[in-house]
Amino acid sequence: IEKLCSRMPKTLVHGDFKEDNMRVQTNRMSMSLMVFDWEESGWGIPALDYAKFLGYSVNPSIGEYLKVIRDTWPFMDIQTVRRLGYIGETFRCIASIRWEADNLQYEWIEKPMSKMKVYKKWLDEIVKMTPWKANSELEKIDFSPMRRHWY
């Protein structure tokens, strides 16, 4: 993770790229994607935003995305975007664990502990499915088991 992230250029990252935070605006001449709620935004690698390329409901087109960024980042390919998506997925899971850990300080820990079980299962799925090396089998992987963890 560290090796791949260290090679990536830094950019503006949304950090909460999901349906609730975007709208498509159209007129006779064009369509525009309006993205809002930049509370989680920052400067870094776009791994968390790339998690959506793994097949979640926003599910942007990797091919179209690569066409747009090729001039700026010519080294990017589908495998790199997907690997960064897995890193983003890992970061999202770790952040969820961290957020829920705050609730363990209270007397009633049943709810946070039940969520921790979900996060453990989620992390296990990420580890099991993560293809760290470039390989053509990446296109055939079913990413749907992880969808249920995003809300």
Secondary structure per residue as TSV (DSSP state, phi and psi in degrees):
chain	resnum	aa	ss	phi	psi
A	1	I	-	360.0	-48.2
A	2	E	H	-62.7	-41.3
A	3	K	H	-64.1	-46.6
A	4	L	H	-65.7	-44.3
A	5	C	H	-63.5	-36.2
A	6	S	H	-68.2	-23.9
A	7	R	H	-85.0	-13.2
A	8	M	S	-83.5	140.8
A	9	P	-	-71.4	152.4
A	10	K	-	-86.1	149.9
A	11	T	E	-155.3	174.7
A	12	L	E	-73.6	126.3
A	13	V	E	-115.9	132.9
A	14	H	-	-70.7	-49.9
A	15	G	S	88.7	-14.4
A	16	D	-	-148.2	50.2
A	17	F	-	-76.6	98.4
A	18	K	S	-149.6	170.5
A	19	E	G	-54.2	-41.4
A	20	D	G	-60.8	-21.4
A	21	N	G	-107.5	23.7
A	22	M	E	-152.5	154.2
A	23	R	E	-142.0	148.9
A	24	V	E	-99.8	126.1
A	25	Q	E	-109.3	129.6
A	26	T	E	-125.6	152.3
A	27	N	-	-142.3	-173.6
A	28	R	S	-61.4	-29.5
A	29	M	S	-99.2	-25.2
A	30	S	-	-159.5	171.5
A	31	M	E	-123.7	143.2
A	32	S	E	-133.2	143.5
A	33	L	E	-95.6	120.5
A	34	M	E	-102.7	113.9
A	35	V	E	-109.3	133.5
A	36	F	-	-137.4	-175.6
A	37	D	-	62.8	70.8
A	38	W	-	-92.6	22.2
A	39	E	T	-58.2	-35.4
A	40	E	T	-93.9	7.5
A	41	S	-	-72.0	162.6
A	42	G	E	-173.5	-172.3
A	43	W	E	-109.7	122.5
A	44	G	E	172.2	-157.8
A	45	I	-	-85.6	148.5
A	46	P	-	-83.5	29.1
A	47	A	H	-57.5	-46.6
A	48	L	H	-62.8	-42.1
A	49	D	H	-65.9	-34.2
A	50	Y	H	-70.2	-16.8
A	51	A	G	-56.9	-27.6
A	52	K	G	-67.6	-18.7
A	53	F	G	-74.3	-5.8
A	54	L	G	-82.1	1.3
A	55	G	T	110.5	17.4
A	56	Y	-	-75.3	-179.5
A	57	S	S	-64.3	-31.2
A	58	V	S	-67.3	-45.8
A	59	N	-	39.5	64.8
A	60	P	-	-66.5	161.1
A	61	S	-	-80.2	116.6
A	62	I	H	-62.7	-41.3
A	63	G	H	-58.7	-46.4
A	64	E	H	-66.1	-40.7
A	65	Y	H	-60.5	-45.8
A	66	L	H	-63.1	-36.0
A	67	K	H	-59.9	-40.1
A	68	V	H	-72.0	-39.4
A	69	I	H	-92.6	-7.8
A	70	R	T	-54.7	-38.6
A	71	D	T	-64.5	-35.8
A	72	T	T	-88.4	-42.1
A	73	W	-	-124.3	74.4
A	74	P	T	-65.2	-17.6
A	75	F	T	-80.2	-11.0
A	76	M	-	-72.8	136.7
A	77	D	-	-139.0	175.4
A	78	I	H	-58.7	-43.4
A	79	Q	H	-61.6	-41.1
A	80	T	H	-65.9	-43.7
A	81	V	H	-60.5	-44.3
A	82	R	H	-67.1	-40.8
A	83	R	H	-61.8	-41.6
A	84	L	H	-65.0	-33.4
A	85	G	H	-62.2	-40.4
A	86	Y	H	-65.1	-38.6
A	87	I	H	-62.9	-44.3
A	88	G	H	-60.4	-41.4
A	89	E	H	-61.6	-41.8
A	90	T	H	-63.0	-46.1
A	91	F	H	-60.9	-40.9
A	92	R	H	-62.7	-41.4
A	93	C	H	-64.9	-44.8
A	94	I	H	-63.0	-41.4
A	95	A	H	-63.8	-39.2
A	96	S	H	-62.7	-41.4
A	97	I	H	-62.1	-44.3
A	98	R	H	-62.0	-44.6
A	99	W	H	-62.5	-41.8
A	100	E	H	-73.3	-28.8
A	101	A	H	-59.3	-29.9
A	102	D	G	-58.3	-30.3
A	103	N	G	-79.5	-7.4
A	104	L	G	-76.2	-9.6
A	105	Q	G	-78.2	-12.2
A	106	Y	S	-93.5	166.3
A	107	E	S	-63.8	-38.6
A	108	W	-	-95.0	100.6
A	109	I	-	-106.1	4.0
A	110	E	H	-59.0	-46.7
A	111	K	H	-65.1	-51.3
A	112	P	H	-62.1	-34.8
A	113	M	H	-68.8	-35.1
A	114	S	H	-65.7	-36.5
A	115	K	H	-68.4	-36.2
A	116	M	H	-60.7	-36.1
A	117	K	H	-63.4	-40.0
A	118	V	H	-64.4	-43.7
A	119	Y	H	-65.5	-36.4
A	120	K	H	-63.1	-44.3
A	121	K	H	-62.8	-42.0
A	122	W	H	-60.2	-47.5
A	123	L	H	-63.8	-39.9
A	124	D	H	-59.4	-42.2
A	125	E	H	-64.4	-41.6
A	126	I	H	-60.4	-48.6
A	127	V	H	-61.2	-42.7
A	128	K	H	-66.6	-35.3
A	129	M	H	-95.2	-9.6
A	130	T	-	-73.7	115.5
A	131	P	-	-93.5	95.9
A	132	W	-	-75.1	-24.9
A	133	K	S	-98.6	148.5
A	134	A	-	-62.3	131.2
A	135	N	-	-159.9	145.8
A	136	S	G	-69.8	-16.3
A	137	E	G	-68.9	-14.1
A	138	L	G	-53.9	-38.1
A	139	E	G	-64.9	-22.6
A	140	K	G	-95.0	-5.5
A	141	I	-	-71.3	136.6
A	142	D	-	-89.3	110.3
A	143	F	-	-88.3	-4.3
A	144	S	G	-59.6	-29.4
A	145	P	G	-58.8	-27.4
A	146	M	G	-82.0	-17.2
A	147	R	G	-56.7	-37.4
A	148	R	G	-66.6	-15.4
A	149	H	G	-83.8	-16.0
A	150	W	-	-90.6	135.3
A	151	Y	-	-140.3	360.0
